[in-house]
């Protein structure tokens, strides 16, 4: 999960995100382990439409991941 959170954190200073919450974490053993969860990230005040395509009124978003 640390890899996913790091990737969603933003790769540039203009598009920084902060982990707010992890929801619905489940794991399933198959030929390895399958993890499924939602990550809620918050946009920093520096994240703007001009800088990285984020509307000014979008303070957080949820990303569903299966890894």
N, C-alpha and C positions, 0 to 999 in steps of 0.2 A: 504494500500500500504506500510505502514511502516514495517509491518511484513515481506512482501516479500523482501524488500530491506535489512532488517536485516539478513534474511536467506541467501541471495545471497552475503552478505558481506564477507563471509568466517568465519569458526569457529576456525581456528588456525592462529597463527601469521605468519606462513609460506605461507598461501594461502589468504592473505588479498585482498579484492577487494574494489573499490571505485565507488560509484554511479556517472555516468557521465551524464545520460540523461534518461528521461521517454518519450516514443514516443507512439502515437496512443491510448491515453487513452479514453476508452468508458465505459459507464455503461448502463445496461439494467435492468429494473424492471421486475422481474418474481415473484416467491414466496418469494423473498427477492431482493437483488440487485446483479447482476452479473457484475464484473469488468473485463475488458480485456485490456492488455497493454503490451508493450515491454519495458524492462529495459536494458539499456546499461551499463555494468560495465567494469571498467578498472582494470587490474591486476597490483599489485605493482611490483616494481623491484625485490622484494624478492621472488615472485612467480616463481618458476622454475619447469621444468619437474621433476627433482629429488625430490623436496619438495612436490609437489601436482599434478603432471601430466599435467602441463600447458607448452606447447611449448614456448621456449624463445622468439619467434617472435610474439606470440599472445598477443597484448597489450590490446585489448578489445573484448568483446563478447556481443551478444544480446540474451536475454532470453525472450521468449513469455510466458505470464502468463494469466490465466483465473481463477479468484477466486470469 
